[in-house]
Amino acid sequence: MSDFSAFPEQSLPYGVPPYRAPARAPEGLLKAVVALLGLVALTDLFAVFADLKIVNLVGDGTVFVAASTDDLDAADTLYAAAGLLQIIAFIACAVVFLVWFFQMRKYIGSLAQDAFEQSAGWAIGSWFIPFGALWMPFRIAKQMWNAATRTSGSEPARYPSSWPVGLWWSLFVLSAVAGRIVAGGYDDAGSLMELRDAVIKIAVVDGLDALAAAAAVYFAIRLSALHRRPAPESGSPFPDRPGVAAA
């Protein structure tokens, strides 16, 4: 396997700029992103364990099931520790993911300058726009996917299914919105039943977040791999740069 920079320059139609080798893909950042997303998923699963421990102690919400004060205190401490670990893992992952997302946008943009509607800086800025953050990063990810999956040769451009992008983004938005909805339910619970219901909802959100992290891993790996193309067969033209029509 080799990327576009491996192909020698050949004569191009009039008006098409000469091909220039793009910057290298951020492979090191990809490994860091995958590792940190895995850490996020693990902390989410640990949080689910802590949530279910409280649910088991509370029981049906009317009486505690053979739970001592020490058990309840230990469960509450475990719940708080799980939440802290989630925050630390999320912040670390978010920083590295944004850097990777930006670098991939720059890299793919160097291969397909006409595939994007906005500058590479929006790969970071779009995440911080109120309400726009719900769809703008997804649009950029979809543009990167489409640019990286254009076929070469004389056939029209075809785009392999972008379901990894949609799955990742759907789970990410769902978990983020659901997290906002259930936030504060644990601290505001005024009865055992309210506490139990709040913890169950939080456990569902933690599970969704773990699934979103797993989907993000698959999306990142697939997107990073899609910019590569097999070496051309003998006598066949070199693969078209994304965004440049076949001759």
Secondary structure as GFF3:
##gff-version 3
##sequence-region A 1 247
A	DSSP	three_ten_helix	4	6	.	.	.	ID=ss1
A	DSSP	alpha_helix	27	58	.	.	.	ID=ss2
A	DSSP	alpha_helix	69	111	.	.	.	ID=ss3
A	DSSP	three_ten_helix	113	115	.	.	.	ID=ss4
A	DSSP	alpha_helix	122	125	.	.	.	ID=ss5
A	DSSP	three_ten_helix	126	128	.	.	.	ID=ss6
A	DSSP	three_ten_helix	132	134	.	.	.	ID=ss7
A	DSSP	alpha_helix	136	148	.	.	.	ID=ss8
A	DSSP	alpha_helix	163	182	.	.	.	ID=ss9
A	DSSP	alpha_helix	185	188	.	.	.	ID=ss10
A	DSSP	alpha_helix	192	226	.	.	.	ID=ss11
###
